[in-house]
Amino acid sequence: MKTHSGRLLTLLTLLHLSNGDTSHQEETLKDQEGAGLCYGVYRQETEALNIGQHWAGAIPAATKHIDLLQVTSPASSFEFRTFDPEGVIFYGDTVWGQDWFMLGLRNGRPEIQVRNTFSPASVSGCKQINDGQWHLVSVRSEANNIVLHVDQAEVFRVWHLSVPLNESTGTILRIAVGGMLANQSNLLVPMNPAMDGCIRSWNWMNQTKNWLTGPPIKQGVSKHCFAHVHGGSFFSGAGMAIFRSKDLEHGVLKDWSLTLEMHIRPVKDTGLIFAVADGSSYDRPILSLRLNGQEYNLQVGSLMETFSTARMPCEESRLALVVTKTRITLGRGDLLIGDANISDHDYQELMEAWHNPPGRLFFGSLPKELEKYDPEPMVFFEGCMRDVMVQGHPLDMDNALFKSDSIWAHSCPQNPPSA
């Protein structure tokens, strides 16, 4: 009965997170243009579209329809920028999904998949382009070939057999950016479709630049593109990410310990950084680490510790938290700022919450079901987390059990370069 109720509560929590996140997200995003305390102003790339509007599934950020009988060019082109190693850049199909094309990234390298009645094909390669720089990407159809150019150099071509267009087979090309219009299970090689990236200067076969559906490119309306970026995950102060401990642990050691490493650059001096809770009962957080001014508040079981640090406002910090059978340590950079004993009861409680059943890890905030057990008022973390490592494994926000759409999974705003 406990397991059943835990699953139900988990489902209700995720429904609450996905449905109740919007208004807070919109209010936060509306304030971002002038309230980036640690980044000056969150300057936007005003003519660019962030194609990473959605995390769950393969929901496109924007779509358009093109009448192929009216096109004057066989090529589409755009500039593209990302730090994300995997995801869908754009998808196109005719005959309402029977013939389709997908351009994406895998391990940072372009990949094309094509499927029709005659010749499914998948090709990937060339250099990695998830370096945070703008790259000119062009896709051209030449007879039975699809040719991909990156920065004006041909990188590969995909041969496929096609049939002439006619009214019976359909002449409408549907285009979607940042997602798919067909089920992602149709992909020839599975891919995580979420893509935190931006496009600009697009030209779809010389047709109109307007979108049929999708967010308008206006300040404060949708998740925008920052003018200057660096790698990391940006929390806007409106949402959280949830992971399962079993996805970050390979085997159980006799002397189990918990390790967390990350670089953080907070916008505000308050907010929950990290927490662990039992994955079945969700009765209370067993561990939490939060920022409170120039202090880090750490709770493990019944133990409550406050570690002070001479952290400068808006300064990036490298944090290292280690919980062993007897001790807890918290490091900031090369300094040890926290060191405390842990009781056997608190250690056992944390270890059991992690393993039996697999626990839940929270970044950025706690769900409302856990807030009532929190000794401090719940404040969402706002700022950048990068190089996050749990149990020695790098954390990819796109692999979360749940991630708020208000989080930029692979990009953080950066101050403009000095003149």
C-alpha positions as CSV (number, residue, x, y, z in Angstrom):
1,M,0.0,0.0,0.0
2,K,2.9,2.3,0.8
3,T,4.4,1.8,-2.7
4,H,1.1,2.4,-4.4
5,S,0.5,5.7,-2.5
6,G,4.1,6.7,-3.2
7,R,3.6,6.3,-6.9
8,L,0.4,8.2,-6.8
9,L,1.9,11.0,-4.9
10,T,4.9,11.1,-7.3
11,L,2.4,11.3,-10.2
12,L,0.5,14.1,-8.5
13,T,3.7,15.9,-7.8
14,L,4.8,15.9,-11.4
15,L,1.3,17.0,-12.5
16,H,1.5,19.9,-10.1
17,L,5.0,20.8,-11.3
18,S,4.1,20.8,-15.0
19,N,0.8,22.5,-14.6
20,G,1.4,24.9,-11.8
21,D,4.8,26.2,-13.0
22,T,3.6,28.5,-15.8
23,S,2.5,31.7,-14.1
24,H,5.6,31.9,-11.9
25,Q,7.7,31.2,-14.9
26,E,6.1,33.9,-16.9
27,E,6.5,36.5,-14.1
28,T,10.1,35.6,-13.7
29,L,10.9,35.7,-17.4
30,K,9.2,39.1,-17.7
31,D,11.6,40.5,-15.1
32,Q,14.7,39.0,-16.6
33,E,15.5,41.7,-19.1
34,G,16.3,44.2,-16.3
35,A,16.9,42.2,-13.2
36,G,20.0,40.1,-13.9
37,L,21.8,41.2,-10.8
38,C,24.9,39.1,-11.4
39,Y,24.9,39.4,-15.1
40,G,24.1,43.1,-15.6
41,V,21.1,42.7,-17.9
42,Y,20.2,39.4,-19.4
43,R,20.7,40.7,-22.9
44,Q,18.7,38.8,-25.5
45,E,19.6,37.8,-29.0
46,T,16.4,39.5,-30.2
47,E,16.2,38.1,-33.7
48,A,16.9,34.5,-32.6
49,L,14.5,31.8,-31.5
50,N,15.2,29.4,-28.6
51,I,14.1,26.0,-29.9
52,G,14.3,24.5,-26.4
53,Q,10.9,25.6,-25.2
54,H,9.9,22.1,-24.1
55,W,11.6,19.3,-22.3
56,A,9.2,16.5,-22.1
57,G,8.5,14.5,-25.3
58,A,9.3,16.0,-28.7
59,I,6.9,19.0,-28.7
60,P,8.2,21.5,-31.3
61,A,9.0,25.1,-30.3
62,A,7.6,26.4,-33.6
63,T,6.1,25.0,-36.9
64,K,5.3,26.1,-40.4
65,H,3.8,24.7,-43.6
66,I,5.3,25.2,-47.1
67,D,3.6,24.5,-50.4
68,L,6.3,22.6,-52.3
69,L,4.8,23.7,-55.6
70,Q,5.5,27.3,-54.8
71,V,9.1,27.0,-53.6
72,T,11.9,28.7,-55.5
73,S,14.9,27.1,-53.8
74,P,15.7,23.5,-52.8
75,A,17.7,24.7,-49.8
76,S,17.0,25.8,-46.2
77,S,19.5,27.5,-44.1
78,F,19.9,29.1,-40.7
79,E,22.5,30.0,-38.1
80,F,22.6,27.6,-35.1
81,R,24.2,27.8,-31.6
82,T,24.2,25.3,-28.7
83,F,26.2,23.6,-26.0
84,D,23.7,20.7,-26.0
85,P,25.3,17.4,-27.3
86,E,22.0,15.7,-28.4
87,G,18.6,16.7,-29.7
88,V,16.4,17.5,-32.6
89,I,17.2,20.8,-34.5
90,F,14.4,20.5,-37.1
91,Y,12.1,18.0,-38.6
92,G,10.2,18.0,-41.9
93,D,7.6,15.7,-43.4
94,T,5.1,15.3,-46.2
95,V,2.0,13.1,-46.6
96,W,1.4,14.0,-42.9
97,G,4.3,12.0,-41.5
98,Q,4.6,9.1,-44.0
99,D,7.8,10.6,-45.5
100,W,10.0,12.5,-43.0
101,F,13.4,14.0,-42.5
102,M,15.2,15.0,-39.2
103,L,18.3,17.0,-38.6
104,G,19.7,16.7,-35.1
105,L,22.9,16.3,-33.0
106,R,24.4,13.2,-31.5
107,N,27.6,13.6,-29.4
108,G,27.7,17.2,-30.7
109,R,27.9,16.1,-34.3
110,P,25.2,16.6,-36.9
111,E,22.9,13.6,-37.8
112,I,20.3,13.2,-40.5
113,Q,17.6,10.6,-40.6
114,V,15.3,10.1,-43.6
115,R,12.4,7.7,-43.9
116,N,10.0,7.1,-46.7
117,T,8.4,4.1,-48.4
118,F,11.5,3.3,-50.3
119,S,14.7,4.1,-48.5
120,P,15.2,4.8,-44.8
121,A,18.6,6.1,-44.0
122,S,20.6,7.6,-41.1
123,V,24.0,9.4,-41.4
124,S,26.0,11.3,-38.8
125,G,29.5,12.7,-38.6
126,C,31.7,15.8,-39.2
127,K,33.1,18.0,-36.4
128,Q,31.3,18.8,-33.2
129,I,29.4,22.0,-33.4
130,N,28.0,22.2,-29.8
131,D,30.7,24.7,-28.9
132,G,28.4,27.7,-28.1
133,Q,29.4,29.4,-31.3
134,W,27.1,30.4,-34.2
135,H,27.4,28.0,-37.1
136,L,25.8,28.4,-40.6
137,V,23.8,25.3,-41.4
138,S,22.4,24.5,-44.8
139,V,20.3,21.5,-46.0
140,R,19.8,21.1,-49.7
141,S,17.9,18.6,-51.8
142,E,19.7,17.5,-55.0
143,A,17.9,14.8,-57.0
144,N,18.0,11.8,-54.7
145,N,20.5,13.3,-52.3
146,I,20.2,15.5,-49.2
147,V,23.4,17.5,-48.7
148,L,24.4,19.1,-45.4
149,H,26.7,22.1,-45.3
150,V,28.1,23.5,-42.1
151,D,29.9,26.9,-42.3
152,Q,29.8,26.6,-46.1
153,A,31.6,23.3,-46.2
154,E,29.9,20.1,-47.3
155,V,30.1,17.6,-44.4
156,F,28.1,14.7,-45.8
157,R,25.2,13.7,-48.1
158,V,22.5,11.2,-47.7
159,W,21.2,9.2,-50.7
160,H,17.5,8.3,-50.6
161,L,15.0,7.3,-53.3
162,S,12.1,9.7,-53.7
163,V,9.1,10.1,-56.0
164,P,7.9,13.1,-58.0
165,L,5.5,15.4,-56.2
166,N,1.8,15.3,-57.2
167,E,-1.5,16.2,-55.7
168,S,-2.3,12.6,-54.7
169,T,0.9,12.2,-52.6
170,G,0.7,15.7,-51.1
171,T,2.6,18.8,-51.7
172,I,2.6,20.4,-48.2
173,L,5.9,20.2,-46.3
174,R,5.5,20.6,-42.6
175,I,8.5,21.9,-40.7
176,A,9.0,21.8,-36.9
177,V,12.0,23.2,-35.0
178,G,13.2,21.8,-31.7
179,G,10.9,18.8,-31.9
180,M,8.9,16.4,-34.1
181,L,5.4,16.2,-35.6
182,A,5.5,12.4,-35.5
183,N,6.1,10.1,-32.6
184,Q,9.7,10.1,-31.6
185,S,9.6,6.3,-31.5
186,N,9.6,6.5,-35.3
187,L,13.2,7.6,-35.3
188,L,15.5,5.1,-37.0
189,V,18.1,5.6,-34.2
190,P,16.6,6.6,-30.9
191,M,17.5,10.1,-29.7
192,N,16.7,12.4,-26.7
193,P,14.8,15.1,-28.7
194,A,15.2,17.9,-26.2
195,M,17.5,20.6,-27.6
196,D,18.6,23.7,-25.8
197,G,19.7,25.7,-28.8
198,C,19.0,28.9,-30.8
199,I,18.5,29.6,-34.5
200,R,18.5,32.9,-36.3
201,S,18.6,34.2,-39.9
202,W,16.5,31.3,-41.1
203,N,15.4,30.8,-44.7
204,W,13.0,27.9,-45.4
205,M,13.1,27.4,-49.2
206,N,12.7,31.2,-49.8
207,Q,9.3,31.1,-48.2
208,T,7.9,33.4,-45.6
209,K,9.9,33.6,-42.3
210,N,6.7,33.7,-40.2
211,W,5.7,30.7,-38.1
212,L,2.4,28.9,-38.2
213,T,2.6,28.1,-34.5
214,G,5.1,28.8,-31.9
215,P,6.2,31.5,-29.4
216,P,6.6,35.1,-30.7
217,I,10.1,36.4,-30.5
218,K,9.4,39.1,-27.9
219,Q,11.2,40.1,-24.8
220,G,9.8,38.3,-21.7
221,V,7.2,36.2,-23.6
222,S,9.0,32.9,-24.2
223,K,12.3,31.3,-23.2
224,H,14.6,33.5,-25.2
225,C,18.2,33.3,-26.5
226,F,20.9,35.0,-24.4
227,A,23.2,37.4,-26.4
228,H,26.2,35.8,-24.7
229,V,26.4,32.3,-23.3
230,H,28.5,29.8,-21.6
231,G,27.9,26.1,-20.8
232,G,25.8,25.2,-17.8
233,S,22.2,25.0,-16.7
234,F,20.4,28.2,-15.9
235,F,17.6,28.2,-13.3
236,S,15.3,31.2,-13.8
237,G,13.9,31.0,-10.3
238,A,10.7,29.3,-11.4
239,G,11.3,25.6,-11.4
240,M,13.3,22.5,-10.5
241,A,14.8,19.3,-11.9
242,I,14.3,15.9,-10.4
243,F,16.5,12.8,-10.8
244,R,16.4,9.2,-9.6
245,S,19.3,8.1,-7.5
246,K,19.4,4.7,-9.2
247,D,20.3,6.4,-12.5
248,L,23.4,7.8,-10.8
249,E,24.7,4.8,-8.8
250,H,26.3,1.7,-10.2
251,G,26.3,-1.0,-7.5
252,V,26.2,-0.5,-3.7
253,L,29.5,-0.3,-1.9
254,K,30.0,-1.6,1.6
255,D,31.0,1.8,2.9
256,W,28.6,3.9,0.9
257,S,29.1,7.7,0.6
258,L,27.4,10.5,-1.2
259,T,29.4,13.0,-3.2
260,L,28.1,16.2,-5.0
261,E,30.3,18.6,-7.0
262,M,29.2,21.6,-9.0
263,H,30.0,25.2,-9.9
264,I,27.2,27.6,-9.0
265,R,26.8,31.3,-9.7
266,P,23.6,32.5,-8.0
267,V,21.6,35.5,-9.0
268,K,20.0,35.7,-5.6
269,D,21.5,34.9,-2.2
270,T,18.8,32.5,-1.2
271,G,17.5,29.3,-2.7
272,L,17.6,25.5,-2.5
273,I,20.6,24.0,-4.3
274,F,20.2,20.3,-3.7
275,A,18.0,17.9,-1.7
276,V,17.5,14.1,-1.3
277,A,14.2,12.5,-0.4
278,D,12.8,9.0,-0.2
279,G,11.4,8.0,-3.6
280,S,8.4,6.2,-2.2
281,S,6.9,8.0,0.8
282,Y,8.1,11.5,-0.1
283,D,7.6,12.2,3.7
284,R,10.3,14.8,4.1
285,P,13.7,15.7,2.6
286,I,16.5,13.6,4.3
287,L,19.2,16.0,3.0
288,S,19.1,19.6,1.8
289,L,21.7,22.2,1.0
290,R,20.6,25.7,0.6
291,L,22.1,29.2,0.1
292,N,21.2,31.8,2.7
293,G,23.1,35.0,2.2
294,Q,26.8,34.3,3.0
295,E,25.9,31.0,4.6
296,Y,25.2,27.5,3.4
297,N,22.5,25.7,5.4
298,L,23.0,21.9,5.5
299,Q,20.5,19.5,6.9
300,V,21.0,15.7,7.1
301,G,18.4,13.8,9.1
302,S,18.2,15.5,12.5
303,L,21.5,17.3,12.0
304,M,21.3,21.0,11.1
305,E,24.5,22.9,10.3
306,T,25.2,26.4,9.1
307,F,28.5,27.1,7.4
308,S,29.6,30.7,6.9
309,T,31.8,31.8,4.0
310,A,33.2,35.1,2.8
311,R,31.5,34.6,-0.6
312,M,31.5,37.7,-2.7
313,P,28.2,38.7,-4.2
314,C,27.6,37.0,-7.6
315,E,30.8,35.1,-7.4
316,E,31.0,31.7,-9.0
317,S,31.8,29.0,-6.4
318,R,33.0,25.4,-6.8
319,L,31.1,23.3,-4.2
320,A,32.0,19.8,-3.0
321,L,29.8,18.0,-0.6
322,V,30.8,14.6,0.9
323,V,28.7,12.5,3.3
324,T,30.4,9.4,4.7
325,K,29.5,7.0,7.5
326,T,30.9,9.3,10.1
327,R,31.4,12.8,8.7
328,I,30.0,15.5,6.5
329,T,32.3,18.0,4.7
330,L,31.5,21.0,2.5
331,G,34.2,22.6,0.4
332,R,34.2,25.8,-1.5
333,G,37.0,26.1,-4.0
334,D,40.1,24.9,-2.3
335,L,38.8,25.8,1.2
336,L,37.0,23.5,3.6
337,I,34.2,25.6,5.0
338,G,32.2,22.8,6.7
339,D,33.1,19.8,8.8
340,A,30.7,18.0,11.1
341,N,30.1,14.5,12.6
342,I,27.1,12.5,11.5
343,S,25.3,10.0,13.7
344,D,24.9,6.5,12.6
345,H,21.1,6.9,12.6
346,D,21.2,9.9,10.2
347,Y,23.7,8.2,7.9
348,Q,21.5,5.0,7.8
349,E,18.4,7.1,7.1
350,L,20.1,8.8,4.2
351,M,21.6,5.6,2.7
352,E,18.2,3.9,3.0
353,A,16.4,6.8,1.3
354,W,18.9,6.7,-1.5
355,H,18.7,2.9,-2.1
356,N,15.4,1.4,-0.8
357,P,13.5,2.3,-2.9
358,P,15.6,4.5,-5.2
359,G,15.5,8.1,-3.9
360,R,14.8,11.4,-5.6
361,L,17.3,14.2,-6.1
362,F,16.0,17.7,-6.3
363,F,17.8,20.7,-7.8
364,G,16.5,24.3,-7.6
365,S,13.5,23.7,-5.3
366,L,11.3,21.1,-3.6
367,P,7.8,20.1,-4.6
368,K,5.0,21.5,-2.5
369,E,4.4,18.0,-0.9
370,L,7.9,18.4,0.8
371,E,7.8,22.1,1.5
372,K,5.7,21.6,4.6
373,Y,8.5,19.6,6.2
374,D,11.1,22.2,5.3
375,P,12.4,24.3,8.3
376,E,13.1,27.3,6.0
377,P,10.7,29.1,3.7
378,M,11.0,27.6,0.2
379,V,12.9,29.8,-2.2
380,F,13.7,28.7,-5.8
381,F,17.3,28.8,-6.8
382,E,18.1,31.4,-9.5
383,G,21.4,31.3,-11.3
384,C,23.7,29.0,-13.1
385,M,24.8,25.4,-12.2
386,R,27.5,23.8,-14.3
387,D,29.8,20.8,-14.2
388,V,27.4,19.0,-11.8
389,M,28.7,15.6,-10.7
390,V,26.8,13.2,-8.4
391,Q,28.6,10.1,-7.3
392,G,31.3,10.9,-9.8
393,H,28.9,10.9,-12.7
394,P,28.2,14.1,-14.8
395,L,24.5,15.2,-14.6
396,D,22.7,16.0,-17.9
397,M,19.5,18.0,-17.2
398,D,17.9,16.5,-20.3
399,N,18.1,13.1,-18.6
400,A,16.1,14.2,-15.6
401,L,13.0,12.4,-14.4
402,F,11.3,15.8,-14.5
403,K,12.7,19.2,-15.6
404,S,10.8,22.4,-15.6
405,D,10.5,24.1,-18.9
406,S,11.8,27.3,-17.2
407,I,15.3,25.8,-17.0
408,W,17.9,26.3,-19.8
409,A,19.4,22.8,-19.7
410,H,22.8,23.6,-21.4
411,S,23.3,27.4,-21.5
412,C,23.8,30.2,-19.0
413,P,23.9,33.9,-19.6
414,Q,27.3,35.4,-19.7
415,N,28.4,39.0,-19.3
416,P,29.4,40.6,-22.6
417,P,33.1,40.5,-23.4
418,S,35.0,43.6,-22.3
419,A,35.5,46.2,-24.9
